[in-house]
C-alpha cells in the first residue's frame, strides 16, 4: 500500500490480530480514497472549465476592441460586406447623459447586419445603454414592430475604450434595398463626441439635450429635440448579403476630401456613382462607401487641418476606413489638392500616392486614382502658379506612370473646355459650386458618369441623366496634366 504521508507512519507495523477484519477495513479505506479522488477530479475539472470560460470571454472582449475587425461568419454561404460608412474625423462638443438616434440608409439588401460604433476621438471610455435598431418610418420616427436590441457580447450596454471602435453582435434582420434604419442608444456619463464634421446629405443624427432621461426606445422622433447633418459615433454598417444577393465583386470605398464629401454642394459624386450601380440587376449591385473628409490630405503636414476636423491623413486612415472593412474589393483615391495648398510639393505628393498604392495592393485590393481637379484662387483661398504647376505634374505622373490599376482623368471632365470655352486650368462654370474648387450638383453628376464601367469590372454601366448639356470645344488643347475635354474624348482611358 502506498501512503500519502509516510512521515506520520511508524517504520515497521505490528501484525494485526484479526486479518479478516483488517482486509475489510482496508477495502473501506480504499473505497473512501477512491471517492475522495473522484471528487477531487470533478472539482478540478469544474475549476478548469470555469477558467476556460473566463479566458474565452476575455479573448472575445479583446477581439471586439480591435479596430474594425471583420464580422465572424456563421455559415459558408455568408457574404459580409460594408454597405454604409461615415469616416470619423474629430472630437467636438461633449455629450452627457443624453439619447442619440443615428440614421443609416442601406444601398443593398441583406439577411443580417452588424453596426460599428466609434470612440476614436473620445476623451474617456464611452458608456452606452439601451442600444437598439429599427426601421425608420419618417424622420426620426421608428416602426415599433421592427425595433430589436442591438447587442455587444449579448448585452444592450457596452463600454468602448478611448480611441477604439467596436462591432456589434450579428443581428438577424432582413434589410431591403434603400431601407432607412435608425440606431439608438443612451450615453451614460460624459464623453467628447466622435463625429464626422461636415456635409452629409440630409439629417444624419438626432439627439436630446444633455442630462435628460433615456428615450432611446421611444418610437417618436420628437423625443430627441435636436437634428444634425453630422453623423455621431456610428461609423459603419455591415450586411450579410448571402450568395443570392451579393455581386461577385465587393464594395467600393472612396478615400477623398471635401470634393467627395460634398462641401458647398447639396450632393456628392460618389452617391451618383451609387445611383449608376443601383440600376444594375441585383446580383451586380455593390455599395459605394463615401469616406471623404472635408479638409483631408493624403500626407501628414505641419499646417494641415487634421486637428481642426480634417481628420487623419489619407495614408494613416486607409486601413481603418477601407482595407479592414469587410468585403471591400476596390479603393478609389481622390486626395492631394489640399496637400498642395498646405505646402506639399509634387514630388512629396507623388511619393505619398506610391505608398498609398503599395498599401492597397498589398491588401489584395484594386486601386483607382482620380486626377486632381482644376482650381482657381478665391476670396478665401489663394492658388498660386507654383501650386498649379505641381497639380499638373502630379496629374501627368498619374496618367503616365501605370502605377494605379486604373486612372480616371477627372481633371479633363471638370475643366472649362466645353461649349466653345477653352480654359483647361479653370472649372467649367456650370460645374463650379461658386468657390472655384468644389463641384456643383451638375459637376458631381459629370464626375460620376466619367468613371468607366470597365474600371469597376462591368461590361456596361448605366448613366445618371446629366444636369447640363455639354459639347467639348473642338480644337481646344489642354495643358500638361489637364487635357481638354476634346483631347480626352479622342484618347483611350489611362490604365
N, C-alpha and C positions, 0 to 999 in steps of 0.2 A: 504494500500500500504506500502511496506517495502522500506525504504530509505537506500541507501548505506552509506551516510554520514550525519547522523542526526544532527551533530554539526552545519551544515550550515542552518538548518531549524528552523523556529520560533516554540515556544512551542505550540501555537494554530494558526489555519489558518482561515481567514475570508471566508465566503461563497462566491462563485463566482456568478457574476451577470448573467452569461449565462451558465446554467447547460449543455445544449446540446453541445455547443462549448467546454465546459470543458471535457465532455466524449470523444469527437473526439480527443482533444489534448492528453488525457490520453492514448487513443489507439495508437496514433502515437508514443508517448514516449515509450510505452510498446513494440511496434514493433521494435523501434530503439534499445531498451535494449536487446531484443532477438537476433537481428542481431549482436550486439556487443558481446554477449555471445557466439554465434556460431563461430564468427571469433576468439575469444579467445581460444575456444576449438580446432579449426583447427590448430592454431599457436602452441598451447601447444603440441598437438599430433605430429605435424611435428618435433618439437624440441625433443620430447621423442624418436621418430623413429631415428632421426639423432644421438642422443646419443647412442641408442642401436647399431646402425651400428658401431659407433666408438668403443664401448666396444667389439663387436664381432671381429673386425679387430685386436684390441689389444690382445684379447684372442688367436686368430689364430697365431699371431706373437709369443706369449709366447709359445704356443704349439709347433711351429716349432723349437723353441730354445731348447726344451727338448732333451737331448741326445738320439739318436737312438730310437725315438718313432716309433711304428709300423704304417704303412701307413693306412689311412682310406679306408674302402671298400665302394663300391657304390651299389653292389647287393649282394644277399645272395649266389650267385654262385662264387663270387670272392675267390681266394685262393692265398693270398700274401705270398711269401717266399723269403728269402735272397738266391741268387744264385751265388753271387760273393762277395768277400771281401778281403781287404788288411789291416791288423791292423797297424794303425799309431803308431810310436814309438818315434819320435824325431823331434825337430825343428832344421833345418840345412840350412844354407845359406839364403840369402834374395832375394826375388823377387820384382822387381819394374817395374811397367808399362810394363808387358810382357804377351804374349799369351801362353797358355798351351793346350795340347791335350793329354788326358789320355785314355789308351786302356783297354777295358774290353772284355773278352770272356765269353759268357753265355753257361753253360753246358746243360741247358734245354730250352725248348720253353716257350713262354708266350704271353699274349694278350695286356699287358700294363706294364709299368716299372716306377720305381722311382729311383732316384740317391741320395745318401747321400754324402755330401761334408763336410770335417772336417777342423776346425781351432784349433784343440786341442793344438797344440804347437806354435801357432802364438803369437806374442807379441803385436799386435794391431788388431782391427777388420779387417776382410778380405773382401775387396770390389771387387765384381766380376760383369762383364758386358758381353754382347754378348754370354750368355750361350746357347749352342745348343748340340744336339746329332745326330749322323748319323751312317750309316753302313760304315765299312771300306772296301775299295777295295783291298788295299795293303799298308803295312807300316803305314804311317800317312795320306794317301790319302783317301778321303771320297767320297761317291756316292751322287751327287747333289740332285737327286730325293728323297733321304731318309732323308735329313737334316731337322730337326724340332727344334723349340725353346725349350729349357729346362727352365721351369719357376718355380719361387717360389712366391706363392701368386699372380700368374698371371703375374709376371714381369720377364724379362730376365736379370735383375740385382738384386743383393742381397748383404746384408752385414751380415757376420757371426761373432758373437761375439767371443772374445778370449776364448779358452778352450771349445768350443761347436761345435756341428755338426748340420746341417740342412738337412732335407729330402725334395726333390723337389715335385712339384705337380705331380700327376699321368699323364703320357704321353701315350695316346692311340697309341701304336706302336707294330705291330706284330714282335715278335722276334723268330727266328728259332733256333733249337739246334745247338750249336757250332758257332753261329753267333758272329762276332767280331764288337764291337761298339766303337765309339770314342766320348768322352765327351770333348768339347772345351769351353774355356772361356778366358776372358781378365782380368788380375789383375790390378786394378786401385790403384795407390799409392804403398806403400811398406808393406811387411809383412815377418816374418820368415816362411820359407816353412815347413809345416807339411808333413812328408813323412814316408815311410817305407824303412829303410836304408839298404836293402840287398836283394839279392838272387831271385828276380823274374825271372822266366824263359822267356827269350826273352826281347824285349823292352816294357817297361810299360808306358813311357811318352815321350812326345816331347814338346819342349818349345823354345821360341825365346830369344835372349839376352835381358837384361834389357833396358828399355827406348826405346822401339821400337813401331811402330804403331800397332793397333789392327788388327790381321789376324785370329781371332778365327773362322770366317766364310769361310776361304779360303779352297778350295777343294784340294789344293796341299799340301802334307806333306812337301815339300821342303821349304815352307814358314816359317817353325819353326826353322830349323837350327840345333838344338841340340836334341839328343836322350839319354835316360837313362833307366836303368833297375829298377830304384827306382820309385814306384808309388807316386804321389804327390796329396795331397788334397782329391781326390776322393777315398773313402774307402769302399763303398758298393753299390750294386745294388739289388733292389727287383723286382721280377716279379709277376704279377697276372697270375697264370698258369691256373686257371679255373678248373672245375671238370673233364674235359676230358683229361687234360694234367698233372694233379697233382697226385702223388702217395699218398697212404693212410698215409704214414709216411712223416715226414718233412725233412728239411735239416740237414746235419751232419756238425758240427763245430769241428775242431781240434785246441785245445789250446796247443801250443807247443813252442819249442825253435828252434835253428839252425838246429837240426836234421829234423824237419818238414819244416823249411824254405828253405832247400836245400843248405846250406852253403858248400862250397868246392865240389859241385856237379853240374851237368847240369840238374838234375831232382829233383823232390820232391815226397816222398812216398804218400802223400795224392792225388796227381794228378794221380798216378797209381790206387789208390782205386777208384777214379772217373772213370777211364777207365773201371774198372770191372763193375761198375754200369751202365755205358753207353751202355753196351751190352745187358741189360735187355729190355723187352718191355717198351714202352713209359709210361704206367701207373705205372710202378715200378721204374722209374728213379728218382733220387734225386741228389741234389747238395752237393758236399763236399767242405766246405769252409776252406781253409788253413789259420788259424790265428796264425801261428808260427812266432815268432820274434827271430832273432839271439841274443844270449846272455841273453835271458829272463830267469827269475827264478820264481818259484812258490811263494816264500816268499819275503818280503821286507828286504833286508840285508844291513848292513853298507857298505860292499865292493863290492856290485853288480854293474852291468853296466847300471843301469836304466837311469843314467844321461848322458850316452855316446852312446845311441842308442839302449840299451837293452829293453827299454820300461818299463811300469809299471808292477808290479808283476802279476803273473797269477791270484792270489786271487783278486787283485784290478781291474783287467780288464775283468774278466769273464762275468760280467753283460753287459758291453759295447760291448765286442767283440763276445758275444754268446747269452746270455739269453734275451737281449732286442731286438735282431734282429727278424723280423717276420718269423714265420714258422719253427723255429728250434725245432727238436724233440730229437736230440742226441748230446751230447758233449763228445768228446774224449780227454783225458788228457795224454800228454807226456811231463812232466816237472819234474825237480828235479836234474838232473845230474849237472847243473850249481849251484844249491843251495849247493850241497855237495862241489863243487870246491871252492865256495865263502866262505865256512866255516860253513855251517849248519850241525847239527848232524842228525842222523837217526830219533831220537825222534822228533826233530823240523819239519823235512820234513813230517813225518807221520801225525803229528798234522795238518800241513797245508793241506795235502791231505784230511783229515777228514773234515776240514772246507770247502774245495772245493766241496766235495761230498754233504755235507749238503746243500750248496748254490744251487747246480744244482738240487738236488732232491726237494728242497723246491719250485723251479720254475716249477716243474712237468715235468722235462726232464730226459731222460735216461743218465747215465754217465758211460763211459767205460774207464778203466785205462789200460795203456800200461807200462809194466815193463821197468826199466831203462836199456839202452844198456850197454854191456861191454865196457870198455875203458882202454887205457894204456897211460903211460907217453909218451910225445912227446918232440920235441925240444922246442916248445913254452909253453907247459903246463905240469907241474909235477902232477902225480896222485899217491897219497900215499897209502900204505897198509891200513891205517886207513880209508881213503875215500872209498877204495874198500870194506872194511867191512861194512861201512854204506850203500853202494849201495846194497849189498847182503841182509842186514837186511830189507831195505825198500822193495825190491822185494819180500822177503819172506812174509812180512806183507801183501802186496798187494794180493798175491796168496792164502793166508790162512784166511784172516780176513772176507771175504764175505762183505766188505764194498761197493765196486763198484757193479753196476749191472752185469758187466762182466769185466774180466781181460784178456788181450791178452799178453801172455808170449813172448814178442818180444826179450827179452834178449837171450832166447834159439835159436830163429830164426837166430840171427846175430852172435852167438858165434862160435868160431873156433873149431867146433866139427863135421866137415864133411870130407868126402873123406880121412879117415884114421887119421885125426888130432884130438887131444883131449886136447885143452887148453880153457876151458869154460870162463875164465876171459879175453880172448882176442877176437878181432873181426876176423872172418873168412877172410883171406886175399883178396879174390875176392869181398867181401862186404865192404872192407875198402877203403875209398876215399884217403887214404895216410896220414892222420893226426891222426890216431888211435882213432878217436872219431866219425866222421861223415860217414854215409854210402855212398857207390858209387851208380851209377845207378842200378847195379845188386842188391845191398843191398836194395835200395828203392823198387824195384820190389818184392823182397822176403818179405819185410815188408808188403806191400800192400796185397800180396797174403795170408799172415798169418792171416788176420782179418777174423774170421769165419762168414759165411753168417748168421747163426742163431743170432749172436750178433746184427746184423743190422735188424733183423726181416724178413730175407729172407729164403726160404726153400733151395735155392741154389743160387750161385753167380759165374759167370764165372771168370776164372783166366786170368791174363796177362801172356804172354809167358815168362818164366824165361830166364834171360840172361846168367845164369851159371847153369850147371847141377851139382847137389849135391846129395850125399848119406850120411845119418847120419852114423857116425862111430860106428859100432856095439860094444857094451860093454863099450863105453865111459861113464863115470859117471861125472856129473857136481858138482857144489858146491851149498851150501845153497843159494837160491835166483836166481841161474842160472843153472837150469837143462840142461843137454846136449841135443842136438837135438835128440839123440837116446832115452833118457828118455822122452822127451816131446812128441814124436810121439807115445809112448806107454801109455801115460796118457790122460785122458779126459781133455777138456778145463776147466780152473778155472773159475767158475761162482760165 
